[in-house]
């Protein structure tokens, strides 16, 4: 592990991601809580998330194309610089107008999600391009731990700033963190090495479908891909359910909500540290199936207990499950997906999961104020159980694909 930390590229990515992600995390936490608290209902937040998800579906395929065709470093620089400029503008908005309407908060939320949609696929494509396959697992573990430490920091900072200051202050700090990340990435030593024709505009439709064709043609891949994305879908839909569940169902304050965000991150950090060691003693697919099944059961328990401590504890296990699932699946994807298709394949899977999120968020936006957020968590538990079954079904085909790639190498 120490040899990885001596790599300048990885150290630079970690530092840049530290600043960029802590800002994004504070913005998303701050906006989510502000909307629910100011309106007394979850529906406006649901509409905000639904709108941002629809935008992701529209632009996602094109993001995948450009991640595969152009320098991943330039893409990361553009994402951070754009975030700094846009958040600076909305910081000035707060100074001159003093408050933010729900529509303005929706715009900021969408911008933050678009930056996230660009940043992480580009980062992992850069890692796949730069490092040797035998280092993927360790590097993904390091990045996962770092990402989740950032979530802890974002949760702590968000609570402190929201209680002591205001949402406007969150935007000011976030604009600064984006700028620092941009400056850190400038000296990164990197050369784009994926050789493929960059003239995507001449046959845009064909380029968009390459990722989908790869997913469809590899037997079992689409089921496996959607199944391992499911815990993350649950977490993202939880961005709507959690504020409403804590504020309305549990009748707790922002500290409980933020504590859930923090324990989620702590669980994810533990996964990043321990999963690689655990996988030396247990099959990775057995590990995935067991964890996702237990996650499903834990959501049911949280709804039945209906206590703040149960919410915080379940979010600890949620962090463990989402992080470990993402860590293992990303390594598998890096092993079997060609480098010149990585961006499009990952974006395609993300878009398919986004469609599921749109459906769920639309349902919950309409029903959450009537039946409560707890019912939403019960539906998600069923979805998780289906994901565990999906992995069980696709294990044989994915194992064969990994072995074939290793033999060819």
C-alpha positions as CSV (number, residue, x, y, z in Angstrom):
1,X,0.0,0.0,0.0
2,X,2.9,2.4,0.8
3,X,4.1,2.2,-2.8
4,X,0.7,3.6,-4.0
5,X,1.1,6.7,-1.8
6,X,4.5,7.5,-3.4
7,X,2.7,8.0,-6.7
8,X,2.4,11.7,-7.4
9,X,-0.7,11.1,-9.6
10,X,-2.7,9.4,-6.8
11,X,-1.6,11.9,-4.2
12,X,-2.7,14.8,-6.4
13,X,-6.1,13.1,-7.1
14,X,-6.7,12.5,-3.4
15,X,-5.9,16.1,-2.4
16,X,-8.0,17.6,-5.2
17,X,-10.9,15.2,-4.5
18,X,-10.7,16.1,-0.8
19,X,-11.4,19.8,-1.4
20,X,-13.9,19.3,-4.3
21,X,-16.0,16.6,-2.6
22,X,-16.2,18.3,0.8
23,X,-17.7,21.3,-0.9
24,X,-20.2,19.2,-2.9
25,X,-21.2,17.3,0.2
26,X,-21.9,20.4,2.2
27,X,-24.0,21.9,-0.6
28,X,-26.2,18.8,-1.0
29,X,-26.7,18.4,2.7
30,X,-27.4,22.1,3.2
31,X,-29.9,22.3,0.3
32,X,-31.8,19.1,1.2
33,X,-32.3,20.1,4.8
34,X,-33.1,23.8,4.0
35,X,-35.9,22.8,1.6
36,X,-37.6,20.3,3.9
37,X,-37.2,22.6,7.0
38,X,-38.4,25.8,5.3
39,X,-41.4,24.2,3.5
40,X,-42.4,21.6,6.2
41,X,-42.9,19.0,3.4
42,X,-40.8,16.6,1.4
43,X,-42.5,17.2,-2.0
44,X,-40.3,20.3,-3.0
45,X,-37.2,18.3,-2.3
46,X,-38.6,15.4,-4.3
47,X,-39.2,17.7,-7.3
48,X,-35.7,19.1,-7.0
49,X,-34.1,15.6,-7.0
50,X,-36.4,14.5,-9.8
51,X,-35.5,17.4,-12.0
52,X,-31.8,17.0,-11.4
53,X,-32.1,13.3,-12.2
54,X,-33.9,14.1,-15.5
55,X,-31.1,16.4,-16.4
56,X,-28.6,13.7,-15.7
57,X,-30.4,11.3,-18.1
58,X,-30.4,13.9,-20.9
59,X,-26.7,14.8,-20.7
60,X,-25.2,11.6,-19.3
61,X,-24.5,9.8,-22.6
62,X,-22.6,12.8,-23.9
63,X,-20.5,13.0,-20.7
64,X,-19.6,9.3,-21.3
65,X,-18.5,10.1,-24.9
66,X,-16.2,12.9,-23.9
67,X,-14.7,11.1,-21.0
68,X,-13.6,8.4,-23.4
69,X,-12.5,10.8,-26.1
70,X,-10.6,13.6,-24.3
71,X,-8.1,14.2,-21.6
72,X,-9.6,13.1,-18.2
73,X,-7.3,15.7,-16.5
74,X,-8.9,18.5,-18.6
75,X,-12.4,17.2,-17.8
76,X,-11.6,17.3,-14.0
77,X,-10.1,20.8,-14.3
78,X,-13.2,22.0,-16.2
79,X,-15.6,20.5,-13.6
80,X,-13.8,22.1,-10.7
81,X,-13.4,25.5,-12.3
82,X,-17.1,25.6,-13.3
83,X,-18.1,24.8,-9.8
84,X,-15.9,27.6,-8.4
85,X,-17.4,30.2,-10.8
86,X,-21.0,29.1,-10.4
87,X,-20.9,28.8,-6.6
88,X,-19.2,32.2,-6.4
89,X,-22.0,33.7,-8.4
90,X,-24.6,32.2,-6.0
91,X,-22.6,33.4,-3.0
92,X,-22.9,36.9,-4.4
93,X,-26.6,36.3,-4.9
94,X,-27.0,35.6,-1.2
95,X,-25.1,38.8,-0.4
96,X,-27.3,41.0,-2.5
97,X,-30.7,39.3,-2.2
98,X,-30.3,37.7,1.2
99,X,-32.3,34.5,0.7
100,X,-32.7,31.7,-1.8
101,X,-36.0,30.5,-3.3
102,X,-36.7,26.9,-3.9
103,X,-36.2,27.4,-7.6
104,X,-32.7,28.9,-7.0
105,X,-31.8,26.1,-4.7
106,X,-32.9,23.6,-7.3
107,X,-30.5,25.2,-9.8
108,X,-27.6,24.9,-7.4
109,X,-28.5,21.3,-6.6
110,X,-28.6,20.4,-10.3
111,X,-25.2,22.1,-10.9
112,X,-23.7,20.1,-8.0
113,X,-25.1,16.9,-9.3
114,X,-23.9,17.6,-12.9
115,X,-20.4,18.2,-11.5
116,X,-20.5,15.0,-9.6
117,X,-21.8,13.1,-12.7
118,X,-18.7,14.3,-14.6
119,X,-16.1,14.1,-11.8
120,X,-16.2,10.5,-10.6
121,X,-16.5,8.6,-14.0
122,X,-13.6,10.8,-15.3
123,X,-11.6,10.1,-12.1
124,X,-12.0,6.4,-12.3
125,X,-11.3,6.4,-16.1
126,X,-8.1,8.2,-15.4
127,X,-7.1,5.6,-12.7
128,X,-7.8,2.8,-15.1
129,X,-5.8,4.5,-17.8
130,X,-2.8,5.4,-15.6
131,X,-2.3,2.4,-13.3
132,X,-1.7,-1.3,-13.9
133,X,-4.7,-3.8,-13.3
134,X,-3.0,-5.5,-10.4
135,X,-3.2,-2.1,-8.5
136,X,-6.9,-1.4,-9.2
137,X,-8.2,-3.0,-5.9
138,X,-5.7,-1.2,-3.6
139,X,-6.2,2.2,-5.4
140,X,-10.0,1.9,-5.3
141,X,-9.7,1.1,-1.6
142,X,-7.6,4.2,-1.0
143,X,-10.0,6.4,-3.1
144,X,-13.0,5.0,-1.3
145,X,-11.6,5.7,2.1
146,X,-10.7,9.2,1.1
147,X,-14.2,9.8,-0.4
148,X,-15.9,8.7,2.8
149,X,-13.6,10.7,5.1
150,X,-14.7,13.6,3.0
151,X,-18.3,12.7,3.7
152,X,-17.6,12.8,7.5
153,X,-16.0,16.2,7.1
154,X,-18.8,17.5,5.0
155,X,-21.4,16.3,7.5
156,X,-19.6,17.9,10.4
157,X,-18.9,21.2,8.6
158,X,-22.5,21.4,7.3
159,X,-24.1,21.0,10.7
160,X,-21.7,23.6,12.2
161,X,-22.2,26.1,9.4
162,X,-26.0,25.7,9.2
163,X,-26.5,26.1,12.9
164,X,-24.0,28.9,13.5
165,X,-24.2,30.7,10.2
166,X,-26.3,30.2,7.1
167,X,-26.6,28.3,3.8
168,X,-25.0,31.3,2.1
169,X,-21.8,30.6,4.0
170,X,-21.8,27.0,2.7
171,X,-21.8,28.3,-0.9
172,X,-18.9,30.7,-0.2
173,X,-16.8,27.9,1.3
174,X,-17.7,25.5,-1.5
175,X,-16.6,27.9,-4.2
176,X,-13.2,28.2,-2.5
177,X,-12.9,24.4,-2.2
178,X,-13.6,24.0,-5.9
179,X,-10.9,26.6,-6.7
180,X,-8.4,24.8,-4.5
181,X,-9.1,21.5,-6.2
182,X,-8.7,23.2,-9.6
183,X,-5.3,24.6,-8.7
184,X,-4.1,21.3,-7.2
185,X,-4.9,19.5,-10.5
186,X,-3.0,21.9,-12.8
187,X,0.5,20.4,-12.2
188,X,-0.8,16.8,-12.4
189,X,1.5,14.8,-14.8
190,X,-0.8,13.0,-17.1
191,X,-0.9,12.1,-20.8
192,X,-4.1,11.0,-22.6
193,X,-3.3,7.5,-24.0
194,X,-6.6,6.2,-25.3
195,X,-6.3,6.2,-29.1
196,X,-9.6,6.5,-30.8
197,X,-11.1,8.8,-33.3
198,X,-12.3,12.0,-31.6
199,X,-14.8,13.0,-34.3
200,X,-17.8,12.0,-32.2
201,X,-20.2,14.6,-33.8
202,X,-20.1,12.9,-37.2
203,X,-21.8,9.8,-35.8
204,X,-23.0,10.8,-32.4
205,X,-25.8,8.1,-32.1
206,X,-23.3,5.3,-32.9
207,X,-21.0,6.6,-30.2
208,X,-23.8,6.8,-27.6
209,X,-24.8,3.2,-28.2
210,X,-21.3,1.6,-27.9
211,X,-21.5,1.4,-24.2
212,X,-25.0,-0.1,-24.3
213,X,-24.0,-2.7,-26.9
214,X,-21.1,-3.8,-24.8
215,X,-23.3,-4.2,-21.8
216,X,-26.0,-6.2,-23.7
217,X,-23.5,-8.4,-25.6
218,X,-21.7,-9.6,-22.4
219,X,-23.9,-12.2,-20.9
220,X,-25.1,-11.5,-17.4
221,X,-23.3,-8.1,-17.3
222,X,-26.4,-5.9,-17.4
223,X,-28.1,-7.8,-14.5
224,X,-24.9,-7.7,-12.5
225,X,-24.3,-4.0,-13.3
226,X,-27.8,-2.9,-12.2
227,X,-27.7,-5.2,-9.1
228,X,-24.4,-3.7,-7.8
229,X,-25.7,-0.2,-8.5
230,X,-28.8,-0.8,-6.5
231,X,-27.3,0.0,-3.0
232,X,-26.1,3.3,-4.4
233,X,-29.6,3.9,-5.9
234,X,-31.0,3.3,-2.4
235,X,-28.6,5.8,-0.9
236,X,-29.4,8.4,-3.5
237,X,-33.2,8.0,-3.1
238,X,-32.5,8.2,0.6
239,X,-31.5,11.8,-0.1
240,X,-35.2,12.4,-0.4
241,X,-36.4,10.0,2.2
242,X,-33.9,10.7,5.0
243,X,-34.7,14.4,5.7
244,X,-38.4,13.7,5.6
245,X,-38.0,10.5,7.8
246,X,-35.9,12.4,10.4
247,X,-37.9,15.7,10.4
248,X,-41.4,14.3,10.0
249,X,-41.5,10.7,11.0
250,X,-39.0,10.8,13.8
251,X,-39.5,14.5,14.7
252,X,-35.8,14.9,15.3
253,X,-33.5,17.9,14.4
254,X,-30.7,18.4,11.9
255,X,-28.1,16.9,14.2
256,X,-29.7,13.4,13.8
257,X,-29.9,13.8,10.0
258,X,-26.3,14.9,9.8
259,X,-25.2,12.2,12.3
260,X,-26.7,9.7,9.8
261,X,-24.5,11.3,7.0
262,X,-21.5,11.0,9.3
263,X,-22.0,7.4,10.3
264,X,-22.7,6.5,6.7
265,X,-19.3,7.9,5.9
266,X,-17.7,6.0,8.8
267,X,-19.1,2.8,7.7
268,X,-17.8,3.4,4.2
269,X,-14.3,4.2,5.6
270,X,-14.3,0.9,7.4
271,X,-15.2,-0.8,4.2
272,X,-12.4,0.8,2.3
273,X,-9.9,-0.2,5.0
274,X,-11.2,-3.8,5.7
275,X,-12.7,-5.1,2.5
276,X,-9.5,-6.0,0.7
277,X,-8.4,-8.0,3.7
278,X,-11.8,-9.7,4.0
279,X,-11.7,-10.7,0.4
280,X,-8.6,-12.8,1.0
281,X,-10.8,-15.1,3.1
282,X,-14.2,-15.0,1.4
283,X,-15.5,-15.0,-2.2
284,X,-16.2,-11.4,-3.4
285,X,-19.6,-12.5,-4.8
286,X,-20.6,-14.2,-1.6
287,X,-19.6,-11.0,0.2
288,X,-21.7,-8.9,-2.1
289,X,-24.8,-11.0,-1.8
290,X,-24.6,-11.3,2.0
291,X,-24.1,-7.6,2.6
292,X,-26.9,-6.5,0.3
293,X,-29.3,-9.0,1.9
294,X,-28.4,-7.7,5.4
295,X,-28.8,-4.2,4.2
296,X,-32.3,-5.0,3.0
297,X,-33.2,-6.5,6.4
298,X,-31.7,-3.5,8.3
299,X,-34.0,-1.0,6.5
300,X,-37.0,-3.0,7.7
301,X,-35.7,-2.9,11.2
302,X,-35.2,0.9,11.1
303,X,-38.7,1.5,10.1
304,X,-40.2,-0.8,12.7
305,X,-38.0,0.6,15.6
306,X,-38.7,4.3,14.5
307,X,-35.9,5.8,16.7
308,X,-33.2,8.3,15.9
309,X,-30.4,5.9,17.1
310,X,-31.7,3.2,14.7
311,X,-31.6,5.6,11.8
312,X,-28.0,6.5,12.6
313,X,-27.0,2.8,13.1
314,X,-28.6,1.7,9.8
315,X,-26.8,4.5,8.0
316,X,-23.6,3.2,9.4
317,X,-24.3,-0.2,7.8
318,X,-25.6,1.5,4.6
319,X,-22.2,3.2,4.3
320,X,-20.4,-0.2,4.7
321,X,-22.6,-1.9,2.1
322,X,-22.6,0.9,-0.5
323,X,-18.9,1.4,-0.3
324,X,-17.9,-2.2,-0.3
325,X,-20.2,-2.9,-3.2
326,X,-18.9,0.0,-5.2
327,X,-15.3,-0.9,-4.4
328,X,-15.6,-4.5,-5.5
329,X,-17.7,-3.8,-8.6
330,X,-15.4,-1.0,-9.8
331,X,-12.4,-3.3,-9.7
332,X,-14.4,-5.9,-11.7
333,X,-15.5,-3.3,-14.2
334,X,-11.9,-2.1,-14.6
335,X,-10.8,-5.7,-15.3
336,X,-13.3,-6.5,-18.0
337,X,-14.3,-3.2,-19.7
338,X,-12.0,-1.9,-22.5
339,X,-10.3,1.4,-21.6
340,X,-11.7,3.1,-24.7
341,X,-15.3,2.2,-23.5
342,X,-14.9,2.7,-19.8
343,X,-16.6,6.2,-19.7
344,X,-19.6,5.1,-21.8
345,X,-20.1,1.8,-20.1
346,X,-20.1,3.4,-16.6
347,X,-22.3,6.2,-17.8
348,X,-24.7,3.8,-19.4
349,X,-25.1,1.8,-16.2
350,X,-25.5,5.0,-14.3
351,X,-28.2,6.2,-16.7
352,X,-30.1,2.9,-16.3
353,X,-29.9,3.3,-12.5
354,X,-31.0,6.9,-13.0
355,X,-34.2,5.7,-14.7
356,X,-34.9,3.5,-11.7
357,X,-34.2,6.5,-9.4
358,X,-36.6,8.7,-11.4
359,X,-39.4,6.2,-11.1
360,X,-38.8,5.8,-7.3
361,X,-38.4,9.5,-6.6
362,X,-41.5,10.3,-8.6
363,X,-43.5,7.7,-6.7
364,X,-42.2,8.9,-3.3
365,X,-42.6,12.6,-4.1
366,X,-46.3,12.0,-4.7
367,X,-46.8,9.6,-1.8
368,X,-44.3,10.5,0.9
369,X,-46.5,13.2,2.6
370,X,-49.4,10.8,2.6
371,X,-47.9,7.4,3.8
372,X,-44.6,8.7,5.3
373,X,-41.0,8.1,4.4
374,X,-40.9,4.8,6.2
375,X,-43.0,3.2,3.5
376,X,-40.4,4.3,1.0
377,X,-37.6,2.5,2.9
378,X,-39.7,-0.7,2.9
379,X,-40.0,-0.5,-0.9
380,X,-36.2,0.0,-1.1
381,X,-35.6,-3.1,1.1
382,X,-37.5,-5.2,-1.5
383,X,-35.4,-3.7,-4.3
384,X,-32.2,-4.6,-2.4
385,X,-33.4,-8.2,-2.0
386,X,-34.0,-8.4,-5.7
387,X,-30.4,-7.0,-6.3
388,X,-29.0,-9.8,-4.1
389,X,-30.8,-12.4,-6.3
390,X,-29.6,-10.7,-9.4
391,X,-26.0,-11.0,-8.4
392,X,-26.5,-14.7,-7.5
393,X,-27.9,-15.2,-11.1
394,X,-25.0,-13.4,-12.9
395,X,-22.1,-14.7,-10.8
396,X,-21.2,-17.5,-13.2
397,X,-21.0,-15.2,-16.3
398,X,-19.0,-12.5,-14.6
399,X,-16.5,-15.0,-13.2
400,X,-16.0,-16.4,-16.7
401,X,-15.5,-12.9,-18.2
402,X,-12.8,-12.0,-15.6
403,X,-11.0,-15.3,-16.1
404,X,-11.0,-14.9,-19.9
405,X,-9.5,-11.4,-19.6
406,X,-6.8,-12.7,-17.3
407,X,-5.9,-15.5,-19.6
408,X,-5.8,-13.2,-22.6
409,X,-3.4,-10.9,-20.7
